[in-house]
Amino acid sequence: MATESKPPFPPFTLESAQKKVKAAQDAWNTRNPEVVQFAYTPDSIWRNRDTFLQGRSEIVAFLAKKWETENGYRLRKELFAFTDNKIAVQFWYEWFDKDGQWWRTYGLEDWTFAENGLMRKRQMSGNDVKIGDQERWFTDGVDVNTVDISEKHW
């Protein structure tokens, strides 16, 4: 574990912080908890809404359960702010539930990184909004990075 690393490393620049955000977005869009876990330290701590987690095994279990219920999950993350070893992100993702109802989740995350580039702390706050099929942004074939997200949705 001591040799694990995930560039780019802190301290972050604008370019390296943006790369870190898009790498996280791409990993989460795989919807594969076994892949996603390796962006975090083995003892990483999380707060995801009202759920508190610590360690990769809890992260994997949480994400597996999440993606069993959040069908069609597609995510966009954008850099909000950064400093030496911290990044703040705004995000939007869409998914549908077991009844076929589409939702868009809006939120903010703050991340703190270890020197090796792995995330050692993640806090997420989000809100779910019902949307109709015609309101979806991240439809099949659409690159999530090209969707125009207006101030109305910031």
C-alpha positions as CSV (number, residue, x, y, z in Angstrom):
1,M,0.0,0.0,0.0
2,A,2.9,2.4,0.7
3,T,3.8,2.5,-3.0
4,E,0.2,3.3,-4.2
5,S,-0.2,6.6,-5.9
6,K,-2.6,8.4,-8.2
7,P,-1.3,11.5,-10.1
8,P,-1.7,14.3,-10.3
9,F,-0.3,15.0,-6.9
10,P,-0.8,18.0,-4.5
11,P,-0.1,20.8,-4.3
12,F,-2.6,21.4,-7.1
13,T,-2.5,23.9,-10.0
14,L,-5.6,24.8,-12.0
15,E,-4.6,22.3,-14.7
16,S,-3.9,19.5,-12.2
17,A,-7.0,20.1,-10.2
18,Q,-9.2,20.0,-13.4
19,K,-7.5,16.7,-14.4
20,K,-8.2,15.2,-10.9
21,V,-11.9,16.2,-11.2
22,K,-12.3,14.7,-14.7
23,A,-10.5,11.5,-13.7
24,A,-12.9,11.1,-10.8
25,Q,-15.9,11.8,-13.1
26,D,-14.7,9.1,-15.6
27,A,-14.0,6.6,-12.8
28,W,-17.5,7.1,-11.3
29,N,-19.1,6.8,-14.7
30,T,-17.8,3.3,-14.9
31,R,-20.2,2.4,-12.1
32,N,-17.6,-0.1,-11.0
33,P,-16.9,0.1,-7.2
34,E,-13.9,-2.1,-7.6
35,V,-12.3,0.5,-9.9
36,V,-13.5,3.6,-8.0
37,Q,-12.1,2.5,-4.6
38,F,-8.4,2.8,-5.8
39,A,-8.7,6.6,-6.0
40,Y,-9.0,6.6,-2.2
41,T,-6.6,5.9,0.6
42,P,-7.2,2.5,2.3
43,D,-8.5,4.3,5.4
44,S,-10.3,7.1,3.5
45,I,-13.2,8.8,5.4
46,W,-16.4,9.8,3.7
47,R,-19.6,11.6,4.5
48,N,-22.2,11.0,1.8
49,R,-25.3,13.0,2.7
50,D,-26.2,11.3,6.0
51,T,-23.9,8.2,5.7
52,F,-20.5,8.1,7.2
53,L,-17.9,5.6,5.9
54,Q,-14.3,4.7,6.5
55,G,-12.1,2.5,4.4
56,R,-12.2,0.9,1.0
57,S,-14.4,-2.0,1.9
58,E,-17.1,0.3,3.1
59,I,-16.7,2.5,0.0
60,V,-17.1,-0.5,-2.3
61,A,-20.2,-1.8,-0.4
62,F,-21.8,1.7,-0.4
63,L,-21.2,2.2,-4.2
64,A,-22.4,-1.3,-5.1
65,K,-25.7,-0.6,-3.2
66,K,-25.9,2.9,-4.7
67,W,-25.6,1.7,-8.3
68,E,-28.1,-1.1,-7.8
69,T,-30.8,1.5,-7.2
70,E,-29.5,4.5,-9.2
71,N,-30.1,3.0,-12.7
72,G,-28.7,4.7,-15.8
73,Y,-26.3,6.8,-13.7
74,R,-24.4,9.4,-15.6
75,L,-22.4,12.1,-13.8
76,R,-20.7,15.4,-14.6
77,K,-18.2,17.0,-12.2
78,E,-16.8,20.5,-12.5
79,L,-14.0,22.1,-10.5
80,F,-15.4,24.7,-8.1
81,A,-12.3,25.7,-6.1
82,F,-8.9,24.3,-5.0
83,T,-5.9,24.9,-2.8
84,D,-2.8,23.0,-1.9
85,N,-4.2,19.5,-1.2
86,K,-8.0,20.3,-1.4
87,I,-10.5,20.4,-4.2
88,A,-14.1,21.5,-4.2
89,V,-16.4,20.1,-6.9
90,Q,-19.9,20.8,-8.1
91,F,-21.7,17.9,-9.7
92,W,-24.9,16.8,-11.4
93,Y,-26.0,13.3,-12.2
94,E,-29.0,11.7,-13.6
95,W,-30.5,8.3,-12.8
96,F,-33.8,6.5,-12.7
97,D,-35.4,4.4,-9.9
98,K,-37.1,1.0,-9.9
99,D,-40.3,2.6,-11.1
100,G,-38.6,4.3,-14.1
101,Q,-38.8,7.8,-12.5
102,W,-35.9,10.0,-13.6
103,W,-34.0,12.1,-11.1
104,R,-31.2,14.7,-11.3
105,T,-29.0,15.0,-8.2
106,Y,-27.3,18.4,-7.7
107,G,-24.5,18.8,-5.2
108,L,-21.1,19.8,-3.9
109,E,-18.2,17.8,-2.6
110,D,-15.0,18.7,-0.8
111,W,-12.0,16.5,-1.2
112,T,-8.7,16.3,0.8
113,F,-5.7,14.4,-0.7
114,A,-2.7,12.6,0.7
115,E,0.7,13.4,-0.7
116,N,0.4,10.3,-3.0
117,G,-2.6,11.7,-4.8
118,L,-5.1,9.4,-3.2
119,M,-8.2,11.0,-1.6
120,R,-8.2,10.7,2.2
121,K,-11.4,12.6,2.8
122,R,-14.6,13.1,0.8
123,Q,-17.7,15.0,1.9
124,M,-20.8,15.1,-0.3
125,S,-24.0,17.1,0.0
126,G,-26.7,16.6,-2.6
127,N,-30.3,17.1,-3.4
128,D,-32.5,15.0,-5.7
129,V,-35.0,16.6,-8.1
130,K,-37.6,14.7,-10.1
131,I,-37.3,15.2,-13.8
132,G,-39.2,14.0,-16.8
133,D,-37.6,12.1,-19.6
134,Q,-37.7,15.2,-21.8
135,E,-35.7,17.2,-19.2
136,R,-32.7,14.8,-19.2
137,W,-29.3,16.2,-20.1
138,F,-27.2,13.0,-20.2
139,T,-29.1,10.9,-22.7
140,D,-27.5,8.0,-24.5
141,G,-24.8,9.2,-26.9
142,V,-24.3,12.6,-25.3
143,D,-20.9,13.5,-23.9
144,V,-21.6,14.7,-20.4
145,N,-18.8,17.3,-20.8
146,T,-20.5,19.0,-23.7
147,V,-23.9,19.6,-22.0
148,D,-24.5,23.3,-21.4
149,I,-25.4,23.7,-17.7
150,S,-26.8,27.2,-17.2
151,E,-26.7,29.4,-14.1
152,K,-30.2,28.2,-13.4
153,H,-28.6,24.9,-12.4
154,W,-25.6,26.2,-10.5
